């Protein structure tokens, strides 16, 4: 116990009085530093899996947008990658079911414009899809046509009708309002052109026009032999997925059979 010396005039000469202090009070000091969640305080692969799952709340980086662009880019195809993560909901226009939304997927929206000038994609159309973050695999995909009715239903929330069933609504809820506006502006520019929606513009098929004479087809160019084709060069891997990533990616869990099933089939494959 601490001591304090009292130097007041003593009752008798030759000594001083030692008065004990009262016990110190306990003071609780509040801290403003947030506590780490207990589910992240772990060791091993479980902690890594939880931390990886937490990355889904981070904004989409420029490198991730370039990854999606490289994944979906093709000959005569234009790609637009949204800069925000998006939750995709399913709804219905049926009476009594308005406003009921069911969450299906979370990913990065990508808009593709096929110009129809490639042999593999000879139809001009607008496609919208949801790419999985990290793997770029397609979680959902649909075509935007004149009956899709793609519109802004609210701040950072877009809706459209499913092309195969117009009574089914698709809702897109964006984390970033600025990225949602950029996607809306891009789709609005694309849908402004009737050809992108599969429609014919005014005067495109005028009556009484004579069809132009077909020019003779040029002779096909001789293809080089395989001996003149080099090995792949000047390329870079932008996506890598392993069987260990099954617990990390939703697409591998739902679209790829379990590893045990693959191992049963593998011995029978020569």
C-alpha positions as protocol buffer text, in pm:
chain_id: "A"
residue {
  index: 1
  type: UNK
  ca { x: 0 y: 0 z: 0 }
}
residue {
  index: 2
  type: UNK
  ca { x: 148 y: 342 z: -96 }
}
residue {
  index: 3
  type: UNK
  ca { x: 246 y: 578 z: 185 }
}
residue {
  index: 4
  type: UNK
  ca { x: 217 y: 951 z: 210 }
}
residue {
  index: 5
  type: UNK
  ca { x: 415 y: 1168 z: 446 }
}
residue {
  index: 6
  type: UNK
  ca { x: 222 y: 1425 z: 642 }
}
residue {
  index: 7
  type: UNK
  ca { x: 452 y: 1718 z: 733 }
}
residue {
  index: 8
  type: UNK
  ca { x: 195 y: 1904 z: 937 }
}
residue {
  index: 9
  type: UNK
  ca { x: 306 y: 1995 z: 1288 }
}
residue {
  index: 10
  type: UNK
  ca { x: 343 y: 1665 z: 1474 }
}
residue {
  index: 11
  type: UNK
  ca { x: 173 y: 1612 z: 1805 }
}
residue {
  index: 12
  type: UNK
  ca { x: 511 y: 1541 z: 1962 }
}
residue {
  index: 13
  type: UNK
  ca { x: 862 y: 1621 z: 1838 }
}
residue {
  index: 14
  type: UNK
  ca { x: 1092 y: 1362 z: 1679 }
}
residue {
  index: 15
  type: UNK
  ca { x: 870 y: 1171 z: 1439 }
}
residue {
  index: 16
  type: UNK
  ca { x: 622 y: 1208 z: 1151 }
}
residue {
  index: 17
  type: UNK
  ca { x: 289 y: 1043 z: 1079 }
}
residue {
  index: 18
  type: UNK
  ca { x: 243 y: 801 z: 780 }
}
residue {
  index: 19
  type: UNK
  ca { x: -114 y: 809 z: 650 }
}
residue {
  index: 20
  type: UNK
  ca { x: -218 y: 533 z: 407 }
}
residue {
  index: 21
  type: UNK
  ca { x: -396 y: 638 z: 87 }
}
residue {
  index: 22
  type: UNK
  ca { x: -741 y: 499 z: 11 }
}
residue {
  index: 23
  type: UNK
  ca { x: -752 y: 214 z: -246 }
}
residue {
  index: 24
  type: UNK
  ca { x: -733 y: 336 z: -606 }
}
residue {
  index: 25
  type: UNK
  ca { x: -1054 y: 325 z: -804 }
}
residue {
  index: 26
  type: UNK
  ca { x: -1078 y: 101 z: -1111 }
}
residue {
  index: 27
  type: UNK
  ca { x: -1127 y: 303 z: -1431 }
}
residue {
  index: 28
  type: UNK
  ca { x: -1245 y: 146 z: -1756 }
}
residue {
  index: 29
  type: UNK
  ca { x: -1111 y: 325 z: -2064 }
}
residue {
  index: 30
  type: UNK
  ca { x: -1313 y: 279 z: -2380 }
}
residue {
  index: 31
  type: UNK
  ca { x: -1118 y: 220 z: -2700 }
}
residue {
  index: 32
  type: UNK
  ca { x: -1224 y: 321 z: -3049 }
}
residue {
  index: 33
  type: UNK
  ca { x: -1028 y: 42 z: -3225 }
}
residue {
  index: 34
  type: UNK
  ca { x: -1266 y: -224 z: -3359 }
}
residue {
  index: 35
  type: UNK
  ca { x: -1222 y: -578 z: -3241 }
}
residue {
  index: 36
  type: UNK
  ca { x: -1127 y: -849 z: -3488 }
}
residue {
  index: 37
  type: UNK
  ca { x: -1414 y: -1093 z: -3546 }
}
residue {
  index: 38
  type: UNK
  ca { x: -1354 y: -1424 z: -3381 }
}
residue {
  index: 39
  type: UNK
  ca { x: -1426 y: -1618 z: -3697 }
}
residue {
  index: 40
  type: UNK
  ca { x: -1118 y: -1458 z: -3860 }
}
residue {
  index: 41
  type: UNK
  ca { x: -886 y: -1533 z: -3570 }
}
residue {
  index: 42
  type: UNK
  ca { x: -788 y: -1880 z: -3680 }
}
residue {
  index: 43
  type: UNK
  ca { x: -496 y: -2070 z: -3822 }
}
residue {
  index: 44
  type: UNK
  ca { x: -454 y: -2278 z: -4134 }
}
residue {
  index: 45
  type: UNK
  ca { x: -670 y: -2315 z: -4440 }
}
residue {
  index: 46
  type: UNK
  ca { x: -994 y: -2225 z: -4260 }
}
residue {
  index: 47
  type: UNK
  ca { x: -869 y: -1875 z: -4191 }
}
residue {
  index: 48
  type: UNK
  ca { x: -752 y: -1834 z: -4551 }
}
residue {
  index: 49
  type: UNK
  ca { x: -1091 y: -1945 z: -4679 }
}
residue {
  index: 50
  type: UNK
  ca { x: -1272 y: -1694 z: -4457 }
}
residue {
  index: 51
  type: UNK
  ca { x: -1040 y: -1414 z: -4561 }
}
residue {
  index: 52
  type: UNK
  ca { x: -1090 y: -1504 z: -4928 }
}
residue {
  index: 53
  type: UNK
  ca { x: -1466 y: -1495 z: -4882 }
}
residue {
  index: 54
  type: UNK
  ca { x: -1434 y: -1149 z: -4727 }
}
residue {
  index: 55
  type: UNK
  ca { x: -1270 y: -1019 z: -5046 }
}
residue {
  index: 56
  type: UNK
  ca { x: -1609 y: -1029 z: -5218 }
}
residue {
  index: 57
  type: UNK
  ca { x: -1696 y: -703 z: -5045 }
}
residue {
  index: 58
  type: UNK
  ca { x: -1396 y: -517 z: -5191 }
}
residue {
  index: 59
  type: UNK
  ca { x: -1443 y: -291 z: -5496 }
}
residue {
  index: 60
  type: UNK
  ca { x: -1358 y: -429 z: -5840 }
}
residue {
  index: 61
  type: UNK
  ca { x: -1003 y: -332 z: -5933 }
}
residue {
  index: 62
  type: UNK
  ca { x: -879 y: -232 z: -6276 }
}
residue {
  index: 63
  type: UNK
  ca { x: -681 y: -555 z: -6309 }
}
residue {
  index: 64
  type: UNK
  ca { x: -998 y: -756 z: -6245 }
}
residue {
  index: 65
  type: UNK
  ca { x: -1178 y: -563 z: -6518 }
}
residue {
  index: 66
  type: UNK
  ca { x: -893 y: -636 z: -6759 }
}
residue {
  index: 67
  type: UNK
  ca { x: -912 y: -1003 z: -6659 }
}
residue {
  index: 68
  type: UNK
  ca { x: -1281 y: -1020 z: -6750 }
}
residue {
  index: 69
  type: UNK
  ca { x: -1218 y: -824 z: -7071 }
}
residue {
  index: 70
  type: UNK
  ca { x: -951 y: -1074 z: -7181 }
}
residue {
  index: 71
  type: UNK
  ca { x: -1172 y: -1367 z: -7082 }
}
residue {
  index: 72
  type: UNK
  ca { x: -1471 y: -1267 z: -7298 }
}
residue {
  index: 73
  type: UNK
  ca { x: -1309 y: -1073 z: -7583 }
}
residue {
  index: 74
  type: UNK
  ca { x: -1337 y: -1233 z: -7925 }
}
residue {
  index: 75
  type: UNK
  ca { x: -1320 y: -1153 z: -8294 }
}
residue {
  index: 76
  type: UNK
  ca { x: -1570 y: -878 z: -8385 }
}
residue {
  index: 77
  type: UNK
  ca { x: -1702 y: -865 z: -8027 }
}
residue {
  index: 78
  type: UNK
  ca { x: -1702 y: -553 z: -7810 }
}
residue {
  index: 79
  type: UNK
  ca { x: -1674 y: -596 z: -7433 }
}
residue {
  index: 80
  type: UNK
  ca { x: -1776 y: -363 z: -7150 }
}
residue {
  index: 81
  type: UNK
  ca { x: -1693 y: -468 z: -6792 }
}
residue {
  index: 82
  type: UNK
  ca { x: -1874 y: -298 z: -6505 }
}
residue {
  index: 83
  type: UNK
  ca { x: -1659 y: -162 z: -6223 }
}
residue {
  index: 84
  type: UNK
  ca { x: -1884 y: -284 z: -5942 }
}
residue {
  index: 85
  type: UNK
  ca { x: -1991 y: -609 z: -5783 }
}
residue {
  index: 86
  type: UNK
  ca { x: -2358 y: -681 z: -5838 }
}
residue {
  index: 87
  type: UNK
  ca { x: -2621 y: -900 z: -5674 }
}
residue {
  index: 88
  type: UNK
  ca { x: -2854 y: -1065 z: -5924 }
}
residue {
  index: 89
  type: UNK
  ca { x: -3214 y: -1128 z: -5816 }
}
residue {
  index: 90
  type: UNK
  ca { x: -3503 y: -1314 z: -5974 }
}
residue {
  index: 91
  type: UNK
  ca { x: -3853 y: -1170 z: -5953 }
}
residue {
  index: 92
  type: UNK
  ca { x: -4190 y: -1201 z: -6121 }
}
residue {
  index: 93
  type: UNK
  ca { x: -4450 y: -975 z: -6278 }
}
residue {
  index: 94
  type: UNK
  ca { x: -4733 y: -1210 z: -6180 }
}
residue {
  index: 95
  type: UNK
  ca { x: -5010 y: -1059 z: -5972 }
}
residue {
  index: 96
  type: UNK
  ca { x: -4941 y: -1086 z: -5602 }
}
residue {
  index: 97
  type: UNK
  ca { x: -4568 y: -1150 z: -5650 }
}
residue {
  index: 98
  type: UNK
  ca { x: -4452 y: -797 z: -5726 }
}
residue {
  index: 99
  type: UNK
  ca { x: -4162 y: -683 z: -5513 }
}
residue {
  index: 100
  type: UNK
  ca { x: -4058 y: -1037 z: -5411 }
}
residue {
  index: 101
  type: UNK
  ca { x: -3694 y: -1085 z: -5506 }
}
residue {
  index: 102
  type: UNK
  ca { x: -3479 y: -1397 z: -5470 }
}
residue {
  index: 103
  type: UNK
  ca { x: -3100 y: -1360 z: -5459 }
}
residue {
  index: 104
  type: UNK
  ca { x: -2929 y: -1596 z: -5705 }
}
residue {
  index: 105
  type: UNK
  ca { x: -2574 y: -1484 z: -5781 }
}
residue {
  index: 106
  type: UNK
  ca { x: -2308 y: -1223 z: -5702 }
}
residue {
  index: 107
  type: UNK
  ca { x: -2054 y: -1125 z: -5964 }
}
residue {
  index: 108
  type: UNK
  ca { x: -1929 y: -867 z: -6214 }
}
residue {
  index: 109
  type: UNK
  ca { x: -2168 y: -758 z: -6494 }
}
residue {
  index: 110
  type: UNK
  ca { x: -2029 y: -778 z: -6848 }
}
residue {
  index: 111
  type: UNK
  ca { x: -2198 y: -651 z: -7165 }
}
residue {
  index: 112
  type: UNK
  ca { x: -2105 y: -807 z: -7502 }
}
residue {
  index: 113
  type: UNK
  ca { x: -2191 y: -670 z: -7845 }
}
residue {
  index: 114
  type: UNK
  ca { x: -2155 y: -928 z: -8120 }
}
residue {
  index: 115
  type: UNK
  ca { x: -2135 y: -739 z: -8449 }
}
residue {
  index: 116
  type: UNK
  ca { x: -2226 y: -1053 z: -8647 }
}
residue {
  index: 117
  type: UNK
  ca { x: -1920 y: -1031 z: -8868 }
}
residue {
  index: 118
  type: UNK
  ca { x: -1746 y: -1340 z: -8732 }
}
residue {
  index: 119
  type: UNK
  ca { x: -1810 y: -1692 z: -8859 }
}
residue {
  index: 120
  type: UNK
  ca { x: -1877 y: -1828 z: -8510 }
}
residue {
  index: 121
  type: UNK
  ca { x: -2097 y: -1529 z: -8416 }
}
residue {
  index: 122
  type: UNK
  ca { x: -2284 y: -1434 z: -8731 }
}
residue {
  index: 123
  type: UNK
  ca { x: -2582 y: -1277 z: -8553 }
}
residue {
  index: 124
  type: UNK
  ca { x: -2574 y: -920 z: -8427 }
}
residue {
  index: 125
  type: UNK
  ca { x: -2694 y: -904 z: -8066 }
}
residue {
  index: 126
  type: UNK
  ca { x: -2637 y: -759 z: -7719 }
}
residue {
  index: 127
  type: UNK
  ca { x: -2562 y: -999 z: -7437 }
}
residue {
  index: 128
  type: UNK
  ca { x: -2542 y: -928 z: -7066 }
}
residue {
  index: 129
  type: UNK
  ca { x: -2384 y: -1176 z: -6828 }
}
residue {
  index: 130
  type: UNK
  ca { x: -2262 y: -1206 z: -6472 }
}
residue {
  index: 131
  type: UNK
  ca { x: -1899 y: -1318 z: -6439 }
}
residue {
  index: 132
  type: UNK
  ca { x: -1771 y: -1481 z: -6124 }
}
residue {
  index: 133
  type: UNK
  ca { x: -1505 y: -1281 z: -5946 }
}
residue {
  index: 134
  type: UNK
  ca { x: -1165 y: -1447 z: -5967 }
}
residue {
  index: 135
  type: UNK
  ca { x: -1248 y: -1721 z: -6218 }
}
residue {
  index: 136
  type: UNK
  ca { x: -1450 y: -1512 z: -6472 }
}
residue {
  index: 137
  type: UNK
  ca { x: -1680 y: -1811 z: -6529 }
}
residue {
  index: 138
  type: UNK
  ca { x: -2030 y: -1719 z: -6643 }
}
residue {
  index: 139
  type: UNK
  ca { x: -2287 y: -1749 z: -6365 }
}
residue {
  index: 140
  type: UNK
  ca { x: -2581 y: -1613 z: -6567 }
}
residue {
  index: 141
  type: UNK
  ca { x: -2633 y: -1488 z: -6922 }
}
residue {
  index: 142
  type: UNK
  ca { x: -2914 y: -1343 z: -7130 }
}
residue {
  index: 143
  type: UNK
  ca { x: -2982 y: -1142 z: -7446 }
}
residue {
  index: 144
  type: UNK
  ca { x: -3106 y: -782 z: -7447 }
}
residue {
  index: 145
  type: UNK
  ca { x: -3366 y: -731 z: -7721 }
}
residue {
  index: 146
  type: UNK
  ca { x: -3656 y: -495 z: -7790 }
}
residue {
  index: 147
  type: UNK
  ca { x: -3874 y: -675 z: -7533 }
}
residue {
  index: 148
  type: UNK
  ca { x: -3620 y: -684 z: -7249 }
}
residue {
  index: 149
  type: UNK
  ca { x: -3728 y: -343 z: -7116 }
}
residue {
  index: 150
  type: UNK
  ca { x: -3393 y: -278 z: -6949 }
}
residue {
  index: 151
  type: UNK
  ca { x: -3435 y: 25 z: -6721 }
}
residue {
  index: 152
  type: UNK
  ca { x: -3326 y: 197 z: -6402 }
}
residue {
  index: 153
  type: UNK
  ca { x: -3576 y: 104 z: -6133 }
}
residue {
  index: 154
  type: UNK
  ca { x: -3399 y: 299 z: -5858 }
}
residue {
  index: 155
  type: UNK
  ca { x: -3061 y: 422 z: -5737 }
}
residue {
  index: 156
  type: UNK
  ca { x: -2803 y: 158 z: -5834 }
}
residue {
  index: 157
  type: UNK
  ca { x: -3078 y: -92 z: -5918 }
}
residue {
  index: 158
  type: UNK
  ca { x: -3160 y: -206 z: -6274 }
}
residue {
  index: 159
  type: UNK
  ca { x: -3431 y: -440 z: -6396 }
}
residue {
  index: 160
  type: UNK
  ca { x: -3503 y: -628 z: -6718 }
}
residue {
  index: 161
  type: UNK
  ca { x: -3729 y: -906 z: -6844 }
}
residue {
  index: 162
  type: UNK
  ca { x: -3587 y: -1248 z: -6912 }
}
residue {
  index: 163
  type: UNK
  ca { x: -3572 y: -1310 z: -7287 }
}
residue {
  index: 164
  type: UNK
  ca { x: -3707 y: -1664 z: -7260 }
}
residue {
  index: 165
  type: UNK
  ca { x: -3991 y: -1567 z: -7023 }
}
residue {
  index: 166
  type: UNK
  ca { x: -4101 y: -1204 z: -7007 }
}
residue {
  index: 167
  type: UNK
  ca { x: -4297 y: -1267 z: -6687 }
}
residue {
  index: 168
  type: UNK
  ca { x: -3966 y: -1325 z: -6506 }
}
residue {
  index: 169
  type: UNK
  ca { x: -3785 y: -1013 z: -6386 }
}
residue {
  index: 170
  type: UNK
  ca { x: -3411 y: -981 z: -6337 }
}
residue {
  index: 171
  type: UNK
  ca { x: -3288 y: -733 z: -6077 }
}
residue {
  index: 172
  type: UNK
  ca { x: -2930 y: -604 z: -6061 }
}
residue {
  index: 173
  type: UNK
  ca { x: -2825 y: -433 z: -5738 }
}
residue {
  index: 174
  type: UNK
  ca { x: -2488 y: -255 z: -5768 }
}
residue {
  index: 175
  type: UNK
  ca { x: -2247 y: -177 z: -5487 }
}
residue {
  index: 176
  type: UNK
  ca { x: -2122 y: 138 z: -5663 }
}
residue {
  index: 177
  type: UNK
  ca { x: -2380 y: 388 z: -5797 }
}
residue {
  index: 178
  type: UNK
  ca { x: -2125 y: 549 z: -6032 }
}
residue {
  index: 179
  type: UNK
  ca { x: -2047 y: 214 z: -6196 }
}
residue {
  index: 180
  type: UNK
  ca { x: -2420 y: 141 z: -6226 }
}
residue {
  index: 181
  type: UNK
  ca { x: -2469 y: 472 z: -6408 }
}
residue {
  index: 182
  type: UNK
  ca { x: -2182 y: 395 z: -6646 }
}
residue {
  index: 183
  type: UNK
  ca { x: -2334 y: 56 z: -6730 }
}
residue {
  index: 184
  type: UNK
  ca { x: -2674 y: 214 z: -6789 }
}
residue {
  index: 185
  type: UNK
  ca { x: -2524 y: 478 z: -7021 }
}
residue {
  index: 186
  type: UNK
  ca { x: -2343 y: 208 z: -7219 }
}
residue {
  index: 187
  type: UNK
  ca { x: -2653 y: -12 z: -7260 }
}
residue {
  index: 188
  type: UNK
  ca { x: -2859 y: 293 z: -7356 }
}
residue {
  index: 189
  type: UNK
  ca { x: -2614 y: 375 z: -7634 }
}
residue {
  index: 190
  type: UNK
  ca { x: -2624 y: 18 z: -7764 }
}
residue {
  index: 191
  type: UNK
  ca { x: -3002 y: -15 z: -7755 }
}
residue {
  index: 192
  type: UNK
  ca { x: -3041 y: 318 z: -7936 }
}
residue {
  index: 193
  type: UNK
  ca { x: -2926 y: 141 z: -8253 }
}
residue {
  index: 194
  type: UNK
  ca { x: -3211 y: -81 z: -8388 }
}
residue {
  index: 195
  type: UNK
  ca { x: -2968 y: -319 z: -8554 }
}
residue {
  index: 196
  type: UNK
  ca { x: -2827 y: -421 z: -8217 }
}
residue {
  index: 197
  type: UNK
  ca { x: -3175 y: -532 z: -8108 }
}
residue {
  index: 198
  type: UNK
  ca { x: -3239 y: -736 z: -8421 }
}
residue {
  index: 199
  type: UNK
  ca { x: -3465 y: -471 z: -8573 }
}
residue {
  index: 200
  type: UNK
  ca { x: -3447 y: -312 z: -8915 }
}
residue {
  index: 201
  type: UNK
  ca { x: -3391 y: 62 z: -8931 }
}
residue {
  index: 202
  type: UNK
  ca { x: -3600 y: 294 z: -9153 }
}
residue {
  index: 203
  type: UNK
  ca { x: -3513 y: 255 z: -9518 }
}
residue {
  index: 204
  type: UNK
  ca { x: -3302 y: -51 z: -9459 }
}
residue {
  index: 205
  type: UNK
  ca { x: -3533 y: -262 z: -9671 }
}
residue {
  index: 206
  type: UNK
  ca { x: -3684 y: -16 z: -9913 }
}
residue {
  index: 207
  type: UNK
  ca { x: -3939 y: -142 z: -10161 }
}
residue {
  index: 208
  type: UNK
  ca { x: -3864 y: -131 z: -10530 }
}
residue {
  index: 209
  type: UNK
  ca { x: -3488 y: -149 z: -10479 }
}
residue {
  index: 210
  type: UNK
  ca { x: -3298 y: -373 z: -10706 }
}
residue {
  index: 211
  type: UNK
  ca { x: -3059 y: -606 z: -10536 }
}
residue {
  index: 212
  type: UNK
  ca { x: -2700 y: -532 z: -10635 }
}
residue {
  index: 213
  type: UNK
  ca { x: -2525 y: -779 z: -10858 }
}
residue {
  index: 214
  type: UNK
  ca { x: -2318 y: -1023 z: -10667 }
}
residue {
  index: 215
  type: UNK
  ca { x: -1950 y: -1000 z: -10736 }
}
residue {
  index: 216
  type: UNK
  ca { x: -1763 y: -1325 z: -10798 }
}
residue {
  index: 217
  type: UNK
  ca { x: -1618 y: -1483 z: -10490 }
}
residue {
  index: 218
  type: UNK
  ca { x: -1243 y: -1447 z: -10461 }
}
residue {
  index: 219
  type: UNK
  ca { x: -1033 y: -1757 z: -10460 }
}
residue {
  index: 220
  type: UNK
  ca { x: -957 y: -1883 z: -10109 }
}
residue {
  index: 221
  type: UNK
  ca { x: -610 y: -1809 z: -9982 }
}
residue {
  index: 222
  type: UNK
  ca { x: -393 y: -2113 z: -9931 }
}
residue {
  index: 223
  type: UNK
  ca { x: -341 y: -2182 z: -9562 }
}
residue {
  index: 224
  type: UNK
  ca { x: 13 y: -2224 z: -9431 }
}
residue {
  index: 225
  type: UNK
  ca { x: 132 y: -2568 z: -9341 }
}
residue {
  index: 226
  type: UNK
  ca { x: 166 y: -2676 z: -8979 }
}
residue {
  index: 227
  type: UNK
  ca { x: 542 y: -2672 z: -9014 }
}
residue {
  index: 228
  type: UNK
  ca { x: 529 y: -2294 z: -9052 }
}
residue {
  index: 229
  type: UNK
  ca { x: 320 y: -2239 z: -8738 }
}
residue {
  index: 230
  type: UNK
  ca { x: 519 y: -2164 z: -8425 }
}
residue {
  index: 231
  type: UNK
  ca { x: 440 y: -2248 z: -8067 }
}
residue {
  index: 232
  type: UNK
  ca { x: 222 y: -2001 z: -7871 }
}
residue {
  index: 233
  type: UNK
  ca { x: 415 y: -1688 z: -7780 }
}
residue {
  index: 234
  type: UNK
  ca { x: 358 y: -1341 z: -7634 }
}
residue {
  index: 235
  type: UNK
  ca { x: 68 y: -1453 z: -7416 }
}
residue {
  index: 236
  type: UNK
  ca { x: -5 y: -1425 z: -7045 }
}
residue {
  index: 237
  type: UNK
  ca { x: -225 y: -1637 z: -6822 }
}
residue {
  index: 238
  type: UNK
  ca { x: -491 y: -1420 z: -6663 }
}
residue {
  index: 239
  type: UNK
  ca { x: -704 y: -1691 z: -6499 }
}
residue {
  index: 240
  type: UNK
  ca { x: -590 y: -2001 z: -6316 }
}
residue {
  index: 241
  type: UNK
  ca { x: -826 y: -2244 z: -6143 }
}
residue {
  index: 242
  type: UNK
  ca { x: -727 y: -2560 z: -5958 }
}
residue {
  index: 243
  type: UNK
  ca { x: -928 y: -2834 z: -5792 }
}
residue {
  index: 244
  type: UNK
  ca { x: -820 y: -2689 z: -5458 }
}
residue {
  index: 245
  type: UNK
  ca { x: -1032 y: -2382 z: -5542 }
}
residue {
  index: 246
  type: UNK
  ca { x: -1356 y: -2580 z: -5521 }
}
residue {
  index: 247
  type: UNK
  ca { x: -1441 y: -2433 z: -5180 }
}
residue {
  index: 248
  type: UNK
  ca { x: -1351 y: -2085 z: -5304 }
}
residue {
  index: 249
  type: UNK
  ca { x: -1563 y: -2053 z: -5619 }
}
residue {
  index: 250
  type: UNK
  ca { x: -1936 y: -2099 z: -5637 }
}
residue {
  index: 251
  type: UNK
  ca { x: -1916 y: -2211 z: -6001 }
}
residue {
  index: 252
  type: UNK
  ca { x: -1691 y: -2504 z: -5917 }
}
residue {
  index: 253
  type: UNK
  ca { x: -1925 y: -2614 z: -5641 }
}
residue {
  index: 254
  type: UNK
  ca { x: -2238 y: -2610 z: -5857 }
}
residue {
  index: 255
  type: UNK
  ca { x: -2125 y: -2660 z: -6218 }
}
residue {
  index: 256
  type: UNK
  ca { x: -1840 y: -2911 z: -6175 }
}
residue {
  index: 257
  type: UNK
  ca { x: -1900 y: -3260 z: -6037 }
}
residue {
  index: 258
  type: UNK
  ca { x: -1741 y: -3356 z: -5708 }
}
residue {
  index: 259
  type: UNK
  ca { x: -1380 y: -3470 z: -5713 }
}
residue {
  index: 260
  type: UNK
  ca { x: -1481 y: -3814 z: -5589 }
}
residue {
  index: 261
  type: UNK
  ca { x: -1701 y: -3861 z: -5897 }
}
residue {
  index: 262
  type: UNK
  ca { x: -1419 y: -3752 z: -6128 }
}
residue {
  index: 263
  type: UNK
  ca { x: -1177 y: -3998 z: -5970 }
}
residue {
  index: 264
  type: UNK
  ca { x: -1428 y: -4279 z: -6026 }
}
residue {
  index: 265
  type: UNK
  ca { x: -1446 y: -4202 z: -6397 }
}
residue {
  index: 266
  type: UNK
  ca { x: -1074 y: -4125 z: -6447 }
}
residue {
  index: 267
  type: UNK
  ca { x: -943 y: -4486 z: -6411 }
}
residue {
  index: 268
  type: UNK
  ca { x: -1179 y: -4599 z: -6686 }
}
residue {
  index: 269
  type: UNK
  ca { x: -1055 y: -4335 z: -6929 }
}
residue {
  index: 270
  type: UNK
  ca { x: -760 y: -4448 z: -7134 }
}
